[in-house]
Amino acid sequence: MARLALPAEATRTEAQRLAIAEATSGRRGRVPAPMIAWLQSPELARRGQHLGEMLRYETTLEPSLSELAILVTARHWTAHYEWVVHKREGLKAGMDPEVIAAIAARRPPVFRDARERAVFAVSTSLLETRGVPDALYAEAVAALGERGMVELIGILGYYALVSMTLNTFEIGLPESFAPELAETA
């Protein structure tokens, strides 16, 4: 059970109402799950959901690459809700189901191209070692461009925040869903 709930409509502050209105009128059309917690700080909720919308829909990375980065982050944090949502989005974006299964099992996936390999390698390196070696950086910039690299790091950082929020406040799967990710490494 979640530690925080979406504030009841009658108890919402004006700032909370504004943040919710901005989220529901945006590209998502709904309140994203981490915003349930972020609404305790309405300005964080507003800014966070705007950043998330930009990183999700307005980068130079094609949706399958964004979803790959998001899934690597969700797997790193074992964020069940984020995993289920973005597994579905990844499949819609054309991700190979075998790649998704490998990430879930913490196995190295087999990729179709250099852009996928770069996103995965940078994502796993940064999340696991807190850095990106020079050779990998050069390879990733060659595959993604400097702007794509900056946007990839933004996606990783934002979805780490999302995953930490979901895990801390136990905002997870509805009880009718079974977790797909093993808890241990």
Order of alpha helices (4+ residues) and beta strands (2+ residues): alpha-alpha-alpha-alpha-alpha-alpha-alpha-alpha
